[in-house]
Structures are given as structure tokens and as C-alpha cells.
Amino acid sequence: MDLFVDIVSYFEAIVLSLLSSRSGLIFLGRDPEVATIIIHALRGADNWKKEESISLRHASVLISKGYFCHPRDVALIIEMHLKAITAIDRLVTSSPDSEDLLWTVWQLCSLARSDCGRQALLALVHFPEALSALIAILHSVKELDPVSPNSGAPPLNLAIFHSTAEILEVIVSDSSASSLGSWIGHAKELHRVLHSSSPGSSKKDAPARLLDWIDASVVYHRSGTIGLLRYTAILASGGDAHMASTSVLASDGMDVDNVIGDSSCTDGNIIENMLGKVLDLSQLLTPCWMFKVFITYYECEILSYIVSESKRK
């Protein structure tokens, strides 16, 4: 029995490693029959289908630590990634403004509804041409028609725009080095197209959330590491992300010594000097505050990525 478990674990490790690289994904995507056989073999004779599974990253960590990962979980992970790679192939080959493109974007967006599907969407980072296609979709929406109050549904181009932004949000919000490296070079372009297209006034929709993530990278591109640190401090104090980025970009000439102050200043005083206000402790642990804390952590991840890349060079 132990030998059988070991064999299954080794097999799972090999398959999961294929899902973590461009060549492995292409290999499985080019022969869907083999992939289907693997899925059925792992799922078992009863063909019981799970609705939800752990993510690829979680399964890989479990197996690497010597824990047993259920074959049905691995089967669902493979199935999700096959859906992603098939949709990515259609995304690259579909012509703009076609119904096939809308269907493909919708399929990719539907994967973002679960943790396992979101990990499958990260396969996009291995295909720069697919990311370029997504950015081209955003560019193609120059002017969004207002939603008709009698139609009961948003216009087609608005649906495509929001779905594309939701897909990109999954990639941008992932803090792994591969994800950061795939999009950070396009940060300025994404920032421009999201602003110029005016996707909506709601701060809770996908384009607005995507802007919150991208703001920090634009600050880094324009103001460097010091600007990113200022932006992080403003967010940590409870400031709005868009206002923070605007404030930092407008203060490129700010004297760093005046920002940091002397060694006797407390952290609260430094933030107060930067913002002209004190930290409102009543905002702690609210959903808005927690989101800002998460983005602040993400900015530190960007800084870590920048440092690691500079060391390589």
C-alpha cells in the first residue's frame, strides 16, 4: 500500500510540474486525449466529480513536503488548467470584435470564481502573447456606451472590458515573481488605457480594483523606490490609493530628509508629516483598511522583486 501511495505521489508531482511551465502546458494542450486519460485515471473508476479543489500551488507544496494529495484534487487541477490553456489558444488566434473572442474571455473569467481556477488563470503569465491580446482588448474599447436603463444589461463592449479587467486582476494581484515579471513592464500602458476608457464610477468594479493594484507600479516607474515607499506609507495611514499615487507623483521634488525627519520622530509623526493628519485608529480592521494593508504588503513584494532583479543584473 505504501509503495502504491509513493508511485501515485511521484506521478502527481510530475504532472503538476508540467502545469508550472510553458513547455509543459503546451505539451498537455497539444494532446488532449492523453490529458483526458490522465484525468480519468486520477479521478477513479466511480468517476465522481469534485466541485472544488485545492490550488496547484497548495498541492505542489503538500507533495513536496511528503504529504499525500488526493488524486481527485489533482485531476480537477489538470482539468482546470486544460480549460485555461484551450481558452488561451483561442484568445491568441481569435479576431478582434468576434463572438468567439467574447466567449473565450467569458470562459477565462469564469475560472476566477474559485481558488483552483485562479491558479489555472496564472498560466497566462507563461504566454506573453496572451497578455498582449488581453491588453489589446482593453485598447479596443475606446469609448464605452452608457448602459441603457431599459435594456437591463450592459453593452457588449462593457462586458468584455470588465471581464478582461477581472482576468488581469488575478494576474496582477498574485505576488509571485513570475506573475510580477509578466505584467510590470506593461504597467504604464495598463494605467493609461484603464483611465482613458473610463470603465465606470464604482470603486468596486473590476477595472477600478485593477487600477488600485497597478497604481503602485506606475509610482515606481515614475518616482523610483523612494516614491514607492512614500506611496506605501500613505496607504498604511489610510489614504486612498488613487489619491496616494497622485500625491506621490506630484511630489517628486520633495526633500527626502524632510519626509523622514529626525531620528527622534515616531512612525506616526512621520506619516503625519507626510499627510498632514494623524492615523485614525477607528479605521482599523474595517474591510477597506484590510484591503489597504494587503496592498501595502503587495508593494513590499514588488520592492522585493525589484531588489532580486537588480541583484541578478
Residue frames as qw, qx, qy, qz and C-alpha x, y, z in Angstrom:
[[0.000, 0.885, 0.465, 0.000, 0.00, 0.00, 0.00],
 [0.312, -0.791, 0.109, 0.514, 2.83, 2.39, 0.87],
 [0.415, -0.117, 0.605, 0.669, 4.50, 1.62, -2.45],
 [0.214, 0.633, 0.660, 0.344, 1.28, 2.41, -4.31],
 [0.140, -0.937, -0.239, 0.214, 0.93, 5.75, -2.48],
 [0.407, -0.569, 0.340, 0.629, 4.55, 6.62, -3.33],
 [0.379, 0.192, 0.679, 0.599, 4.00, 5.84, -7.02],
 [0.079, 0.821, 0.541, 0.163, 0.85, 7.99, -7.13],
 [0.275, -0.878, -0.046, 0.388, 2.64, 10.86, -5.36],
 [0.424, -0.330, 0.492, 0.685, 5.58, 10.74, -7.79],
 [0.280, 0.449, 0.694, 0.489, 3.20, 10.68, -10.74],
 [0.063, -0.912, -0.403, 0.051, 1.25, 13.64, -9.34],
 [0.372, -0.715, 0.156, 0.572, 4.48, 15.57, -8.80],
 [0.396, -0.020, 0.608, 0.688, 5.49, 15.04, -12.45],
 [0.142, 0.664, 0.644, 0.351, 2.09, 16.13, -13.78],
 [0.202, -0.918, -0.261, 0.221, 1.93, 19.20, -11.55],
 [0.421, -0.506, 0.307, 0.688, 5.43, 20.23, -12.63],
 [0.326, 0.309, 0.647, 0.616, 4.20, 20.15, -16.25],
 [0.030, -0.843, -0.515, -0.149, 1.44, 22.61, -15.31],
 [0.376, -0.821, -0.055, 0.426, 4.01, 25.05, -13.91],
 [0.316, -0.406, 0.464, 0.721, 5.87, 25.75, -17.16],
 [0.480, 0.542, -0.179, -0.666, 5.09, 26.94, -20.66],
 [0.305, 0.328, -0.839, -0.310, 6.50, 23.83, -22.33],
 [0.091, 0.107, 0.954, -0.265, 4.56, 21.53, -20.01],
 [0.425, 0.482, 0.409, -0.648, 1.29, 23.34, -20.63],
 [0.470, 0.512, -0.432, -0.575, 1.84, 23.24, -24.40],
 [0.118, 0.202, -0.969, -0.081, 2.67, 19.51, -24.14],
 [0.220, 0.300, 0.852, -0.369, -0.59, 18.71, -22.36],
 [0.410, 0.569, 0.178, -0.691, -2.61, 21.11, -24.51],
 [0.334, 0.454, -0.619, -0.547, -1.43, 19.57, -27.80],
 [0.383, -0.013, -0.911, -0.153, -2.61, 16.10, -26.85],
 [0.509, -0.294, 0.230, -0.776, -5.95, 16.49, -25.01],
 [0.877, -0.078, -0.397, -0.261, -6.67, 12.76, -25.32],
 [0.608, 0.116, -0.626, 0.475, -3.66, 11.87, -23.18],
 [0.078, -0.246, 0.408, -0.876, -4.63, 14.55, -20.68],
 [0.716, -0.211, -0.105, -0.657, -8.18, 13.20, -20.56],
 [0.833, -0.022, -0.551, 0.048, -6.86, 9.69, -19.86],
 [0.347, 0.173, -0.583, 0.713, -4.74, 11.06, -17.01],
 [0.371, -0.256, 0.196, -0.871, -7.76, 12.90, -15.57],
 [0.840, -0.156, -0.277, -0.439, -9.98, 9.78, -15.70],
 [0.727, 0.078, -0.615, 0.295, -7.23, 7.64, -14.18],
 [0.165, 0.167, -0.528, 0.816, -6.77, 10.02, -11.26],
 [0.512, -0.236, 0.022, -0.826, -10.49, 10.55, -10.78],
 [0.345, -0.109, 0.880, -0.306, -11.11, 6.81, -10.30],
 [0.006, -0.186, -0.922, -0.339, -13.49, 4.18, -11.55],
 [0.048, 0.628, 0.706, -0.324, -16.54, 5.72, -9.89],
 [0.258, 0.450, 0.364, 0.774, -15.97, 8.87, -11.99],
 [0.269, -0.814, -0.453, 0.246, -17.06, 11.02, -9.06],
 [0.376, 0.569, 0.088, 0.726, -16.54, 14.65, -9.94],
 [0.368, -0.496, -0.401, 0.676, -15.48, 17.20, -7.32],
 [0.153, 0.918, 0.329, 0.158, -16.89, 20.71, -7.49],
 [0.074, -0.952, 0.259, -0.149, -13.93, 22.36, -5.75],
 [0.907, 0.034, -0.192, 0.373, -10.27, 21.52, -5.27],
 [0.483, -0.710, 0.100, 0.502, -7.14, 22.88, -3.68],
 [0.370, 0.881, -0.195, -0.220, -4.95, 25.06, -5.88],
 [0.832, 0.427, -0.262, 0.239, -1.91, 23.97, -7.89],
 [0.144, 0.667, -0.498, 0.535, 0.42, 25.83, -5.54],
 [0.647, -0.441, 0.405, -0.472, -1.13, 24.19, -2.47],
 [0.992, 0.077, 0.045, -0.089, -0.97, 20.71, -4.00],
 [0.656, 0.562, -0.371, 0.342, 2.67, 21.18, -5.04],
 [0.137, -0.630, 0.539, -0.542, 3.64, 22.25, -1.51],
 [0.845, -0.267, 0.286, -0.364, 1.82, 19.26, 0.03],
 [0.963, 0.244, -0.080, 0.079, 3.56, 16.76, -2.23],
 [0.449, 0.646, -0.427, 0.446, 6.97, 18.40, -1.81],
 [0.317, -0.561, 0.531, -0.550, 6.60, 18.12, 1.98],
 [0.121, 0.137, -0.980, 0.076, 5.79, 14.42, 1.76],
 [0.477, 0.209, 0.559, -0.645, 2.04, 14.69, 2.34],
 [0.279, 0.263, 0.870, 0.309, -0.47, 12.74, 0.28],
 [0.316, 0.296, -0.061, -0.899, -2.60, 14.77, -2.13],
 [0.644, 0.301, 0.659, -0.245, -5.83, 13.06, -3.21],
 [0.344, 0.056, 0.693, 0.631, -5.76, 12.09, -6.91],
 [0.161, 0.752, 0.626, 0.130, -9.22, 13.62, -7.43],
 [0.146, -0.885, -0.046, 0.440, -7.83, 17.01, -6.42],
 [0.313, -0.404, 0.563, 0.649, -5.00, 16.65, -8.93],
 [0.320, 0.398, 0.779, 0.364, -7.49, 15.56, -11.60],
 [0.081, 0.900, 0.420, -0.086, -9.53, 18.73, -11.10],
 [0.256, -0.752, 0.234, 0.561, -6.37, 20.87, -11.15],
 [0.347, -0.084, 0.712, 0.604, -5.38, 19.34, -14.51],
 [0.226, 0.637, 0.710, 0.196, -8.91, 19.83, -15.86],
 [0.051, -0.922, -0.193, 0.331, -8.92, 23.50, -14.86],
 [0.267, -0.600, 0.441, 0.612, -5.54, 24.09, -16.50],
 [0.355, 0.198, 0.778, 0.479, -6.66, 22.34, -19.69],
 [0.152, 0.841, 0.519, -0.005, -9.64, 24.70, -19.86],
 [0.173, -0.868, 0.087, 0.458, -7.28, 27.62, -19.36],
 [0.349, -0.358, 0.617, 0.608, -4.75, 26.55, -22.00],
 [0.328, 0.463, 0.753, 0.332, -7.53, 25.85, -24.54],
 [0.056, 0.928, 0.348, -0.121, -9.03, 29.28, -23.93],
 [0.293, -0.724, 0.287, 0.555, -5.59, 30.92, -24.13],
 [0.408, 0.003, 0.715, 0.568, -5.00, 29.33, -27.54],
 [0.205, 0.705, 0.632, 0.247, -8.34, 30.67, -28.80],
 [0.164, -0.900, -0.147, 0.377, -7.63, 34.07, -27.26],
 [0.335, -0.508, 0.449, 0.654, -4.44, 34.45, -29.28],
 [0.246, 0.099, 0.776, 0.572, -5.97, 33.24, -32.55],
 [0.169, 0.729, 0.654, -0.109, -9.41, 34.94, -32.34],
 [0.255, 0.446, 0.248, 0.821, -10.05, 38.02, -34.43],
 [0.009, -0.130, -0.399, 0.908, -10.98, 41.25, -32.61],
 [0.469, 0.146, 0.090, -0.866, -14.69, 42.05, -32.13],
 [0.509, 0.014, -0.776, -0.373, -15.70, 38.46, -32.83],
 [0.784, -0.415, -0.050, -0.459, -18.20, 36.38, -30.87],
 [0.890, 0.011, -0.386, 0.242, -15.51, 33.74, -30.33],
 [0.317, 0.380, -0.416, 0.763, -13.38, 36.34, -28.54],
 [0.482, -0.457, 0.150, -0.732, -16.25, 37.24, -26.21],
 [0.936, -0.208, -0.204, -0.196, -16.88, 33.57, -25.44],
 [0.743, 0.198, -0.431, 0.471, -13.16, 32.98, -24.77],
 [0.034, 0.439, -0.370, 0.818, -12.89, 35.96, -22.41],
 [0.700, -0.394, 0.028, -0.595, -16.02, 34.81, -20.59],
 [0.938, -0.068, -0.336, 0.052, -14.58, 31.29, -20.17],
 [0.524, 0.274, -0.452, 0.668, -11.33, 32.65, -18.75],
 [0.242, -0.452, 0.237, -0.825, -13.23, 34.99, -16.44],
 [0.837, -0.328, -0.179, -0.400, -15.38, 32.12, -15.14],
 [0.786, 0.066, -0.506, 0.349, -12.23, 30.34, -13.93],
 [0.142, 0.407, -0.403, 0.807, -11.63, 33.20, -11.48],
 [0.637, -0.488, -0.126, -0.583, -14.59, 32.07, -9.37],
 [0.921, -0.384, -0.058, 0.026, -12.54, 29.53, -7.40],
 [0.392, -0.770, 0.462, 0.199, -9.04, 29.29, -5.92],
 [0.703, -0.020, 0.637, 0.315, -8.18, 26.36, -8.18],
 [0.523, 0.723, 0.390, 0.229, -9.42, 28.28, -11.23],
 [0.031, -0.987, 0.140, 0.068, -7.50, 31.42, -10.27],
 [0.532, -0.520, 0.592, 0.310, -4.31, 29.37, -10.13],
 [0.661, 0.332, 0.601, 0.305, -5.15, 27.96, -13.57],
 [0.293, 0.940, 0.169, 0.043, -5.54, 31.53, -14.88],
 [0.325, -0.822, 0.372, 0.283, -1.95, 32.19, -13.81],
 [0.750, 0.122, 0.521, 0.388, -0.94, 30.00, -16.76],
 [0.379, 0.899, 0.187, 0.111, -1.34, 33.26, -18.71],
 [0.261, -0.888, 0.315, 0.212, 1.96, 34.53, -17.28],
 [0.625, -0.224, 0.641, 0.385, 3.80, 31.87, -19.33],
 [0.463, 0.494, 0.594, 0.434, 2.29, 33.26, -22.56],
 [0.143, -0.412, -0.032, 0.899, 3.25, 36.91, -23.17],
 [0.076, -0.131, -0.608, -0.779, 1.28, 36.85, -26.42],
 [0.281, -0.585, -0.755, -0.097, -1.90, 36.12, -24.45],
 [0.278, -0.622, -0.339, 0.649, -1.26, 39.03, -22.08],
 [0.085, -0.197, 0.324, 0.921, -0.69, 41.27, -25.09],
 [0.162, -0.370, -0.755, -0.516, -4.01, 40.08, -26.52],
 [0.293, -0.673, -0.631, 0.252, -5.80, 40.98, -23.26],
 [0.209, -0.521, -0.058, 0.826, -4.23, 44.45, -23.25],
 [0.011, 0.042, 0.575, 0.817, -5.24, 44.85, -26.91],
 [0.188, -0.585, -0.770, -0.172, -8.84, 44.10, -25.91],
 [0.255, -0.703, -0.369, 0.552, -8.71, 46.93, -23.38],
 [0.163, -0.321, 0.288, 0.887, -7.25, 49.25, -26.05],
 [0.013, 0.293, 0.758, 0.582, -10.02, 48.33, -28.49],
 [0.184, -0.768, -0.611, 0.057, -12.61, 49.82, -26.14],
 [0.292, 0.250, -0.012, 0.923, -12.04, 53.49, -26.85],
 [0.326, -0.177, 0.134, -0.919, -15.44, 54.75, -25.86],
 [0.041, -0.240, -0.956, 0.163, -17.89, 52.77, -23.76],
 [0.308, -0.446, -0.422, -0.727, -21.57, 53.45, -24.42],
 [0.327, -0.244, 0.531, -0.743, -23.62, 54.25, -21.34],
 [0.025, 0.187, 0.980, -0.064, -25.78, 51.46, -20.03],
 [0.354, -0.316, -0.402, -0.783, -29.35, 51.86, -21.17],
 [0.332, -0.148, 0.632, -0.684, -31.70, 51.89, -18.20],
 [0.795, 0.157, 0.100, -0.577, -34.32, 49.98, -20.20],
 [0.613, 0.406, -0.658, -0.163, -32.07, 47.28, -21.57],
 [0.873, -0.423, 0.121, -0.210, -31.47, 45.50, -18.27],
 [0.904, -0.090, 0.161, 0.385, -27.94, 44.52, -19.37],
 [0.211, -0.744, 0.286, 0.565, -24.67, 46.34, -20.05],
 [0.619, 0.685, -0.261, -0.284, -23.45, 46.79, -23.65],
 [0.978, 0.129, -0.075, 0.146, -21.32, 44.05, -25.15],
 [0.517, 0.574, -0.339, 0.537, -18.10, 46.05, -25.14],
 [0.364, -0.665, 0.359, -0.545, -18.61, 46.96, -21.46],
 [0.947, -0.243, 0.139, -0.160, -18.98, 43.26, -20.59],
 [0.858, 0.336, -0.172, 0.348, -15.78, 42.39, -22.46],
 [0.170, 0.713, -0.344, 0.587, -13.90, 45.26, -20.82],
 [0.576, -0.582, 0.348, -0.457, -14.91, 44.29, -17.29],
 [0.996, -0.064, 0.066, -0.017, -14.28, 40.57, -17.86],
 [0.705, 0.494, -0.249, 0.444, -10.82, 41.31, -19.26],
 [0.087, -0.704, 0.388, -0.588, -10.04, 43.54, -16.28],
 [0.819, -0.423, 0.235, -0.309, -11.12, 40.76, -13.92],
 [0.959, 0.171, -0.085, 0.211, -8.76, 38.31, -15.64],
 [0.450, 0.598, -0.308, 0.587, -5.85, 40.75, -15.42],
 [0.443, -0.699, 0.261, -0.498, -6.67, 41.43, -11.77],
 [0.970, -0.237, 0.051, -0.007, -5.97, 37.77, -10.96],
 [0.796, 0.323, -0.128, 0.496, -2.51, 38.05, -12.51],
 [0.140, 0.696, -0.212, 0.672, -1.66, 41.48, -11.09],
 [0.595, -0.643, 0.186, -0.445, -2.78, 40.57, -7.55],
 [0.974, -0.124, -0.092, 0.167, -0.55, 37.48, -7.47],
 [0.228, -0.920, 0.315, 0.053, 2.71, 38.31, -5.71],
 [0.877, -0.104, 0.342, 0.321, 4.90, 35.56, -7.21],
 [0.253, -0.557, 0.402, 0.681, 7.97, 36.65, -9.17],
 [0.292, 0.177, 0.782, 0.522, 6.73, 35.08, -12.41],
 [0.100, 0.792, 0.600, 0.041, 3.44, 36.99, -12.24],
 [0.175, -0.856, -0.018, 0.487, 5.13, 40.29, -11.36],
 [0.332, -0.363, 0.564, 0.663, 7.65, 39.87, -14.16],
 [0.324, 0.390, 0.778, 0.371, 4.92, 39.18, -16.73],
 [0.074, 0.838, 0.507, 0.188, 2.93, 42.41, -16.30],
 [0.361, -0.745, -0.130, 0.545, 5.05, 45.04, -14.57],
 [0.335, -0.127, 0.429, 0.829, 6.58, 46.15, -17.87],
 [0.016, -0.493, -0.639, -0.590, 3.07, 46.90, -19.15],
 [0.211, -0.544, -0.605, 0.541, 2.06, 48.88, -16.04],
 [0.019, 0.376, -0.038, -0.925, 2.07, 52.33, -17.67],
 [0.225, -0.050, -0.684, -0.692, 0.15, 51.09, -20.68],
 [0.292, -0.456, -0.840, 0.016, -2.48, 49.41, -18.49],
 [0.156, -0.509, -0.422, 0.734, -2.76, 52.52, -16.34],
 [0.097, 0.227, -0.279, -0.928, -3.36, 54.73, -19.39],
 [0.299, -0.173, -0.754, -0.558, -5.97, 52.54, -21.01],
 [0.281, -0.489, -0.793, 0.229, -7.92, 51.99, -17.79],
 [0.076, -0.504, -0.269, 0.817, -8.06, 55.74, -17.14],
 [0.125, 0.206, -0.404, -0.882, -8.80, 56.82, -20.71],
 [0.264, -0.227, -0.839, -0.417, -11.61, 54.32, -21.20],
 [0.368, -0.208, 0.307, -0.853, -13.47, 55.45, -18.06],
 [0.302, -0.093, -0.937, -0.147, -14.84, 51.98, -17.24],
 [0.471, -0.631, -0.576, -0.220, -17.27, 53.21, -14.57],
 [0.151, -0.717, 0.237, -0.638, -17.68, 55.22, -11.44],
 [0.862, -0.472, -0.033, -0.181, -17.95, 52.34, -8.99],
 [0.026, -0.727, 0.669, -0.152, -14.81, 51.73, -6.96],
 [0.689, -0.204, 0.664, -0.208, -15.86, 48.11, -6.51],
 [0.863, 0.473, 0.034, -0.173, -15.85, 47.07, -10.17],
 [0.912, -0.023, 0.175, 0.369, -13.00, 45.10, -11.75],
 [0.514, 0.640, -0.003, 0.571, -11.33, 48.00, -13.66],
 [0.248, -0.859, 0.174, -0.413, -11.23, 50.17, -10.52],
 [0.845, -0.480, 0.233, 0.043, -9.80, 47.32, -8.44],
 [0.847, 0.268, 0.110, 0.446, -7.21, 46.68, -11.14],
 [0.215, 0.822, -0.096, 0.519, -6.18, 50.34, -11.01],
 [0.586, -0.763, 0.202, -0.180, -5.62, 50.03, -7.26],
 [0.908, -0.193, 0.245, 0.281, -3.09, 47.26, -7.92],
 [0.687, 0.477, 0.158, 0.525, -1.37, 48.97, -10.85],
 [0.081, -0.980, 0.001, -0.181, -1.01, 52.41, -9.21],
 [0.645, -0.671, 0.297, 0.211, 1.99, 51.27, -7.19],
 [0.761, 0.069, 0.407, 0.500, 3.93, 50.02, -10.21],
 [0.337, 0.808, 0.220, 0.431, 3.31, 53.31, -12.03],
 [0.359, -0.924, 0.130, -0.030, 4.61, 55.17, -8.99],
 [0.754, -0.381, 0.384, 0.372, 7.76, 53.02, -9.12],
 [0.651, 0.441, 0.370, 0.494, 8.25, 53.61, -12.86],
 [0.165, 0.865, 0.140, 0.453, 7.99, 57.38, -12.43],
 [0.294, -0.865, 0.225, -0.339, 9.39, 58.02, -8.95],
 [0.428, 0.429, -0.747, 0.274, 11.59, 55.04, -8.19],
 [0.547, -0.217, -0.768, 0.252, 11.92, 53.11, -4.96],
 [0.082, -0.099, -0.433, 0.892, 11.62, 56.19, -2.74],
 [0.441, -0.054, -0.196, -0.874, 8.31, 57.08, -4.39],
 [0.658, -0.174, -0.691, -0.243, 7.04, 53.55, -3.86],
 [0.398, -0.177, -0.695, 0.572, 7.97, 53.73, -0.18],
 [0.162, 0.041, 0.189, -0.968, 6.11, 57.04, 0.15],
 [0.581, -0.098, -0.455, -0.668, 3.08, 55.51, -1.55],
 [0.595, -0.179, -0.776, 0.106, 3.17, 52.52, 0.80],
 [0.193, -0.133, -0.557, 0.796, 3.33, 54.80, 3.84],
 [0.353, -0.012, -0.049, -0.934, 0.34, 56.82, 2.63],
 [0.661, -0.148, -0.613, -0.407, -1.69, 53.65, 2.10],
 [0.500, -0.153, -0.754, 0.397, -0.69, 52.37, 5.53],
 [0.005, -0.099, -0.393, 0.914, -2.03, 55.59, 7.04],
 [0.310, 0.530, 0.717, -0.329, -5.44, 55.01, 5.50],
 [0.179, 0.523, -0.224, -0.803, -5.12, 57.14, 2.36],
 [0.792, 0.486, 0.243, -0.279, -6.96, 56.45, -0.89],
 [0.760, -0.044, 0.467, 0.449, -4.91, 54.53, -3.47],
 [0.480, 0.666, 0.336, 0.463, -5.56, 56.86, -6.43],
 [0.132, -0.979, 0.018, -0.156, -5.08, 59.99, -4.35],
 [0.691, -0.586, 0.319, 0.278, -1.92, 58.50, -2.87],
 [0.722, 0.175, 0.408, 0.531, -0.39, 57.78, -6.27],
 [0.255, 0.848, 0.223, 0.407, -1.29, 61.26, -7.50],
 [0.399, -0.912, 0.100, -0.001, 0.19, 62.81, -4.35],
 [0.743, -0.382, 0.376, 0.400, 3.45, 60.90, -4.66],
 [0.620, 0.403, 0.401, 0.540, 3.84, 61.59, -8.38],
 [0.084, 0.923, 0.161, 0.338, 3.21, 65.29, -7.77],
 [0.446, -0.868, 0.219, -0.011, 5.84, 65.44, -5.03],
 [0.899, 0.256, -0.097, 0.342, 8.84, 64.11, -6.94],
 [0.327, 0.647, -0.271, 0.633, 10.76, 67.17, -5.81],
 [0.656, -0.718, -0.039, -0.227, 10.02, 66.51, -2.13],
 [0.103, 0.670, -0.662, 0.321, 13.08, 66.61, 0.08],
 [0.763, -0.106, -0.638, 0.001, 13.70, 63.11, 1.39],
 [0.312, 0.077, -0.618, 0.718, 15.22, 64.47, 4.59],
 [0.362, -0.144, 0.179, -0.904, 12.04, 66.41, 5.32],
 [0.774, -0.119, -0.431, -0.448, 9.98, 63.28, 4.73],
 [0.718, -0.061, -0.646, 0.254, 11.99, 61.07, 7.03],
 [0.433, -0.846, 0.019, -0.311, 12.56, 63.70, 9.72],
 [0.023, 0.641, -0.696, 0.323, 15.00, 63.26, 12.55],
 [0.434, 0.064, -0.895, 0.084, 15.67, 60.05, 14.44],
 [0.109, 0.065, 0.688, -0.715, 13.51, 61.14, 17.38],
 [0.569, 0.076, -0.145, -0.806, 10.31, 61.13, 15.31],
 [0.554, 0.051, 0.798, -0.229, 7.91, 58.25, 15.76],
 [0.221, 0.199, 0.823, 0.483, 6.33, 56.40, 12.86],
 [0.088, 0.768, 0.627, -0.100, 3.06, 58.21, 13.50],
 [0.089, -0.807, 0.024, 0.583, 4.79, 61.59, 13.32],
 [0.238, -0.234, 0.664, 0.669, 6.47, 60.67, 10.04],
 [0.150, 0.470, 0.811, 0.315, 3.15, 59.74, 8.48],
 [0.031, -0.851, -0.415, 0.319, 1.59, 62.90, 9.95],
 [0.180, -0.617, 0.284, 0.711, 4.34, 65.00, 8.41],
 [0.191, 0.020, 0.777, 0.599, 3.69, 63.37, 5.05],
 [0.041, -0.524, -0.787, -0.324, -0.08, 63.62, 5.11],
 [0.129, -0.320, 0.106, -0.933, -0.83, 66.48, 7.48],
 [0.744, -0.360, -0.079, -0.557, -3.07, 64.21, 9.55],
 [0.308, -0.399, 0.817, -0.279, -2.79, 61.61, 12.26],
 [0.276, -0.004, -0.932, -0.235, -3.62, 57.94, 11.89],
 [0.640, -0.220, 0.066, -0.734, -7.29, 57.27, 12.61],
 [0.083, -0.200, 0.961, -0.173, -7.29, 54.10, 14.70],
 [0.616, 0.247, 0.480, -0.574, -11.06, 53.73, 14.28],
 [0.654, 0.508, -0.344, -0.444, -10.41, 52.61, 10.68],
 [0.043, -0.406, 0.913, -0.012, -8.51, 49.52, 11.80],
 [0.264, 0.079, 0.957, -0.092, -9.90, 46.08, 10.87],
 [0.583, 0.540, 0.226, -0.563, -12.55, 47.50, 8.54],
 [0.824, 0.336, 0.419, 0.184, -12.76, 45.82, 5.10],
 [0.407, 0.896, -0.057, 0.167, -11.36, 48.94, 3.42],
 [0.291, -0.818, 0.493, -0.053, -8.46, 49.07, 5.88],
 [0.785, -0.193, 0.580, 0.098, -7.68, 45.37, 5.47],
 [0.745, 0.597, 0.235, 0.182, -7.61, 45.77, 1.68],
 [0.178, 0.933, -0.264, 0.168, -5.12, 48.63, 2.04],
 [0.558, -0.601, 0.572, -0.005, -2.99, 46.52, 4.37],
 [0.855, 0.160, 0.471, 0.145, -2.98, 43.75, 1.76],
 [0.560, 0.796, 0.037, 0.228, -1.95, 46.18, -0.98],
 [0.186, -0.889, 0.408, -0.092, 0.75, 47.55, 1.34],
 [0.746, -0.300, 0.585, 0.106, 2.11, 44.03, 1.73],
 [0.778, 0.500, 0.335, 0.182, 1.94, 43.68, -2.05],
 [0.252, 0.940, -0.196, 0.121, 4.03, 46.83, -2.52],
 [0.463, -0.665, 0.586, 0.021, 6.68, 45.21, -0.31],
 [0.828, 0.118, 0.529, 0.144, 6.56, 42.20, -2.61],
 [0.565, 0.804, 0.077, 0.167, 7.18, 44.49, -5.59],
 [0.108, -0.897, 0.421, -0.077, 10.14, 46.01, -3.77],
 [0.705, -0.351, 0.613, 0.066, 11.48, 42.53, -3.03],
 [0.795, 0.451, 0.370, 0.163, 11.10, 41.61, -6.72],
 [0.318, 0.930, -0.131, 0.128, 12.92, 44.79, -7.76],
 [0.361, -0.756, 0.546, -0.014, 15.80, 44.06, -5.38],
 [0.794, -0.083, 0.591, 0.112, 16.14, 40.44, -6.57],
 [0.696, 0.657, 0.234, 0.171, 16.12, 41.51, -10.22],
 [0.111, 0.947, -0.286, 0.097, 18.76, 44.20, -9.59],
 [0.574, -0.554, 0.600, 0.055, 21.00, 41.61, -7.91],
 [0.837, 0.252, 0.461, 0.153, 20.74, 39.35, -10.94],
 [0.512, 0.832, 0.038, 0.212, 21.88, 42.18, -13.19]]
